[in-house]
Amino acid sequence: MERENEPLEEPTLPPVDDPTEATPPLLTVREGALFAGLLAGVARRFGFDAVLLRVPVAALLVLGLVFWPPLFIALFALYVFLWLCIPQEDPSPLER
């Protein structure tokens, strides 16, 4: 019966992410870019190394070019489309 008189514990909420630590926007970048900066920008946006994205994309492009040209054409067209649609990062003041 002692439990009935004890105050109820308030449930604790999980910690909220710090809004100051926002993820970077999806932009094509100049720093670390090999061609247009698209894959480097995607990698930076999602927080991993660009090589982990470049190697599979390059392998698919080569395999498509050698074995199945429609795959090459589709991947190349998607790359160019995204390159044109995703805005470019503003240059740093030192590059101006």
Sequence and secondary structure as in RCSB ss.txt:
>XXXX:A:sequence
MERENEPLEEPTLPPVDDPTEATPPLLTVREGALFAGLLAGVARRFGFDAVLLRVPVAALLVLGLVFWPPLFIAL
FALYVFLWLCIPQEDPSPLER
>XXXX:A:secstr
 HHHHS            TTS      B STT SSSSHHHHHHHHHTS THHHHHHHHHHHHHHHHH HHHHHHH
HHHHHHHHHHS B    TTT 
